[in-house]
Amino acid sequence: MSNPANNWQSPEAEKRLAKRYAAERRFKLLGLSAVGLSMAFLVFLIGTMLSGGLGGIDWAFLTGSDSTEPDTAGVWGAVKGSLLTMIVTIVLALPMGVLAAVYLEEFAPRNRWIDMVEVSINNLAAVPSIIFGLLGLAVFINFLGMPRSSPLVGGMTLALMTMPVIVIAGRNAIKAVPPSIRDAALAVGASRVQTVFHHVLPLALPGILTGAIIGMARALGETAPLLMIGMRAFVSTPPSGITDPATVLPMQIFLWSDEVDRAFVQNTSAAILVLLAFLLTMNGFAIYLRNKFETRW
């Protein structure tokens, strides 16, 4: 005789199934509520910025530089400073982060020294950003004598802050590549270097670019490290190179929001919209590259 607890047609089994389905529905409802709440905050933020700053965006605002008069102030100097700073950041952080991830995951021996390096990288990803600003001030400006308030120093400081995120994401992406890919390449005579750079790295590239997107988005919105290296200075002329004095969009927004003249409120909202557009453009291009190089196996 069969046990009623194991009979799926019994009332006890039907009750257990009903409880499971009810728990699943509650979980789906909770997840949907979380998504809806996040979207509501995002819509509220964008709606508030559009209502407050859309009227202030015109050609003069987009092509002008900072000014003490709100009617003549523009964001081009800050946009150019952000662009130059991000170029320096990505040129330094992405190659170094990817190479570090490749070495740690594919070539590094398993010993106590490597374990300490891995723990240090994980800890660096959680260090407050202002600490990197103090490091940039002490090393790049005070010790090396690099130009203060320049995209070069700002980019190098943000590269130090971004690189641990890229290393962690790169290692996870490389680890996700199936071992059979490595075994097949080695079986046909490829060296370890050829296996990594011809087979493993192309397959891990989408995940690596995802980490780069997260790191660059964080770097683009940072103000604390740049405060420490002097990028909050009033700069009325757009920088012509990475060594010229410059400011960035988050810093420009901070400066305008602190102005006594309430006419800068519209400029602040308009600059936030420009920053969001800058961020979406940069992330969209990175996502395009990620999808283009994505390989399925």
For each residue, the residues with C-beta under 8 A, 3 or more apart:
1:
2: 6 7
3: 6 7
4: 7 10 12
5: 10 12 13
6: 2 3
7: 2 3 4 10 13
8: 13 17
9: 13 14
10: 4 5 7 13 14
11: 14 15
12: 4 5 15 16
13: 5 7 8 9 10 16 17
14: 9 10 11 17 18
15: 11 12 18 19
16: 12 13 19 20
17: 8 13 14 20 21
18: 14 15 21 22
19: 15 16 22 23
20: 16 17 23 24
21: 17 18 24 25
22: 18 19 25 26
23: 19 20 26 27
24: 20 21 27 28
25: 21 22 28 29
26: 22 23 29 30
27: 23 24 30 31
28: 24 25 31 32
29: 25 26 32 33
30: 26 27 33 34
31: 27 28 34 35
32: 28 29 35 36
33: 29 30 36 37
34: 30 31 37 38
35: 31 32 38 39
36: 32 33 39 40
37: 33 34 40 41
38: 34 35 41 42
39: 35 36 42 43
40: 36 37 43 44
41: 37 38 44 45
42: 38 39 45 46
43: 39 40 46 47
44: 40 41 47 48
45: 41 42 48 49
46: 42 43 49 50 276
47: 43 44 50 51
48: 44 45 51 52 269
49: 45 46 52 53 269 272 273 276
50: 46 47 53 54 273
51: 47 48 54
52: 48 49 265 266 269
53: 49 50 56 57 266 267 268 269 270 271 272 273
54: 50 51 57 270 273
55: 266
56: 53 61 266 267 269 270
57: 53 54 61 62 270 273 274
58: 61 62
59: 62 63
60: 63 64 72 74
61: 56 57 58 64 73 74 75 267 270
62: 57 58 59 74 75 76 79 274
63: 59 60 74 76
64: 60 61 67 72 73 74 75 76
65: 73 74 76 77 235 236 237 238
66: 73 74 77 78 234 235 236 247 252 255
67: 64 70 72 73 74 236
68: 73
69: 72 73
70: 67 73 259 261 263 264 266 267
71: 263
72: 60 64 67 69
73: 61 64 65 66 67 68 69 70 256 264 267
74: 60 61 62 63 64 65 66 67 77
75: 61 62 64 78 79 249 252 270 271 274
76: 62 63 64 65 79 80 238
77: 65 66 74 80 81 235 236 237 238 239 246 247 252
78: 66 75 81 82 247 248 249 251 252 271
79: 62 75 76 82 83 249 274 278
80: 76 77 83 84 238 239 246
81: 77 78 84 85 151 154 231 235 238 239 246 247 248 249
82: 78 79 85 86 220 248 249 278
83: 79 80 86 87
84: 80 81 87 88 151 155 239 241 242 246
85: 81 82 88 89 151 154 155 158 246 248
86: 82 83 89 90 155 216 219 220 282
87: 83 84 90 91 151 155 242
88: 84 85 91 92 151 152 154 155 156 158 159 242
89: 85 86 92 93 155 156 158 159 162 216 219
90: 86 87 93 94 212 216
91: 87 88 94 95 155
92: 88 89 95 96 155 156 159 163
93: 89 90 96 97 158 159 162 163 166 212 215
94: 90 91 97 98 166 212
95: 91 92 98 99
96: 92 93 99 100 159 163
97: 93 94 100 101 162 163 164 165 166 167 170 211 212 215
98: 94 95 101 102 166 170 201 208
99: 95 96 102 103
100: 96 97 103 104 121 163 167 170
101: 97 98 104 105 166 167 168 169 170 171 173 174 208
102: 98 99 105 106 107 170 174 196 201
103: 99 100 106 107 108
104: 100 101 107 108 114 117 118 167 171
105: 101 102 108 170 171 174 175
106: 102 103 174 192 196 200
107: 102 103 104 192 196
108: 103 104 105 114
109: 114
110: 114 115
111: 114 115
112: 115 116
113: 116 117
114: 104 108 109 110 111 117 118
115: 110 111 112 118 119
116: 112 113 119 120
117: 104 113 114 120 121
118: 104 114 115 121 122
119: 115 116 122 123
120: 116 117 123 124
121: 100 117 118 124 125 164 167 168
122: 118 119 125 126 164 168
123: 119 120 126 127
124: 120 121 127 164
125: 121 122 164 165 168
126: 122 123
127: 123 124 131 132 161
128: 131 224
129: 132 133 161 222 224 225
130: 133 134 224 225 227 228
131: 127 128 134 135
132: 127 129 135 136 157 158 160 161 225
133: 129 130 136 137 157 224 225 226 227 228 229
134: 130 131 137 138 228
135: 131 132 138 139 157 160
136: 132 133 139 140 141 153 154 156 157 160 225 228 229
137: 133 134 140 141 142 228 229
138: 134 135 141 142 143
139: 135 136 142 143 144
140: 136 137 143 144 146 153 156 157 229
141: 136 137 138 144 145 146 148 153 229 230
142: 137 138 139 145
143: 138 139 140
144: 139 140 141
145: 141 142
146: 140 141 150 152 153
147: 150 152 153 243 244 245
148: 141 153 229 230 245
149: 153 229 230 231 233 235 245 246 247
150: 146 147 153 154 239 242 243 244 245 246
151: 81 84 85 87 88 154 155 239 242 243 244 246
152: 88 146 147 155 156 242 243
153: 136 140 141 146 147 148 149 150 156 157 229
154: 81 85 88 136 150 151 157 158 225 226 229 231 246 248
155: 84 85 86 87 88 89 91 92 151 152 158 159 242
156: 88 89 92 136 140 152 153 159 160
157: 132 133 135 136 140 153 154 160 161 225 226 229
158: 85 88 89 93 132 154 155 161 162 219 222 225 226
159: 88 89 92 93 96 155 156 162 163
160: 132 135 136 156 157 163
161: 127 129 132 157 158 164 218 219 222 225
162: 89 93 97 158 159 165 166 215 216 218 219
163: 92 93 96 97 100 159 160 166 167 215
164: 97 121 122 124 125 161 167 168
165: 97 125 162 168 169 211 214 215 218
166: 93 94 97 98 101 162 163 169 170 208 211 212 215
167: 97 100 101 104 121 163 164 170 171
168: 101 121 122 125 164 165 171 172 211
169: 101 165 166 172 173 207 208 210 211 212 214 215
170: 97 98 100 101 102 105 166 167 173 174 204 207 208 211
171: 101 104 105 167 168 174 175
172: 168 169 175 176 207 211
173: 101 169 170 176 177 204 205 206 207 208 210 211
174: 101 102 105 106 170 171 177 200 201 204 207 208
175: 105 171 172
176: 172 173 204 207
177: 173 174 181 182 200 203 204
178: 181 297
179: 182 183
180: 183 184
181: 177 178 184 185 199 200 203 297
182: 177 179 185 186 195 199 200
183: 179 180 186 187
184: 180 181 187 188
185: 181 182 188 190 194 195 198 199
186: 182 183 189 190 192 195
187: 183 184
188: 184 185
189: 186
190: 185 186 194 195 198 199
191: 194 195
192: 106 107 186 195 196
193: 196 197
194: 185 190 191 197 198 199
195: 182 185 186 190 191 192 198 199 200
196: 102 106 107 192 193 199 200 201
197: 193 194 200 201
198: 185 190 194 195 201 202
199: 181 182 185 190 194 195 196 202 203
200: 106 174 177 181 182 195 196 197 203 204
201: 98 102 174 196 197 198 204 205
202: 198 199 205 293 295
203: 177 181 199 200 295 297
204: 170 173 174 176 177 200 201 207 208
205: 173 201 202 208 209 290 293 294
206: 173 209 210 290 291 293 294 295
207: 169 170 172 173 174 176 204 210 211
208: 98 101 166 169 170 173 174 204 205 211 212
209: 205 206 212 213 286 289 290 293
210: 169 173 206 207 213 214 290
211: 97 165 166 168 169 170 172 173 207 208 214 215
212: 90 93 94 97 166 169 208 209 215 216 286
213: 209 210 216 217 283 286 287 290
214: 165 169 210 211 217 218
215: 93 97 162 163 165 166 169 211 212 218 219
216: 86 89 90 162 212 213 219 220 282 283 286
217: 213 214 220 221 279 282 283
218: 161 162 165 214 215 221 222
219: 86 89 158 161 162 215 216 222
220: 82 86 216 217 249 250 275 278 279 282
221: 217 218 250 275 279
222: 129 158 161 218 219 225 226 250
223: 226 227 250 251 254
224: 128 129 130 133 227 228
225: 129 130 132 133 136 154 157 158 161 222 228 229
226: 133 154 157 158 222 223 229 231 232 248 250 251
227: 130 133 223 224 231 232 251
228: 130 133 134 136 137 224 225
229: 133 136 137 140 141 148 149 153 154 157 225 226
230: 141 148 149 233
231: 81 149 154 226 227 246 247 248 251
232: 226 227 247 251 254 255
233: 149 230 245 247
234: 66 255
235: 65 66 77 81 149 239 245 246 247
236: 65 66 67 77
237: 65 77
238: 65 76 77 80 81 246
239: 77 80 81 84 150 151 235 242 244 245 246
240: 244
241: 84 244
242: 84 87 88 150 151 152 155 239
243: 147 150 151 152
244: 147 150 151 239 240 241
245: 147 148 149 150 233 235 239
246: 77 80 81 84 85 149 150 151 154 231 235 238 239
247: 66 77 78 81 149 231 232 233 235 251 252 255
248: 78 81 82 85 154 226 231 251 252
249: 75 78 79 81 82 220 252 253 271 274 275 278
250: 220 221 222 223 226 253 254 275
251: 78 223 226 227 231 232 247 248 254 255
252: 66 75 77 78 247 248 249 255 256 271
253: 249 250 256 257 268 271 272 275
254: 223 232 250 251 257 258
255: 66 232 234 247 251 252 258 259
256: 73 252 253 259 264 267 268 271
257: 253 254 264 268
258: 254 255
259: 70 255 256 264
260:
261: 70 264
262: 265
263: 70 71 266 267
264: 70 73 256 257 259 261 267 268
265: 52 262 268 269
266: 52 53 55 56 70 263 269 270
267: 53 56 61 70 73 256 263 264 270 271
268: 53 253 256 257 264 265 271 272
269: 48 49 52 53 56 265 266 272 273
270: 53 54 56 57 61 75 266 267 273 274
271: 53 75 78 249 252 253 256 267 268 274 275
272: 49 53 253 268 269 275 276
273: 49 50 53 54 57 269 270 276 277
274: 57 62 75 79 249 270 271 277 278
275: 220 221 249 250 253 271 272 278 279
276: 46 49 272 273 279 280
277: 273 274 280 281
278: 79 82 220 249 274 275 281 282
279: 217 220 221 275 276 282 283
280: 276 277 283 284
281: 277 278 284 285
282: 86 216 217 220 278 279 285 286
283: 213 216 217 279 280 286 287
284: 280 281 287 288
285: 281 282 288 289
286: 209 212 213 216 282 283 289 290
287: 213 283 284 290 291
288: 284 285 291 292
289: 209 285 286 292 293
290: 205 206 209 210 213 286 287 293 294
291: 206 287 288 294
292: 288 289
293: 202 205 206 209 289 290
294: 205 206 290 291
295: 202 203 206
296:
297: 178 181 203
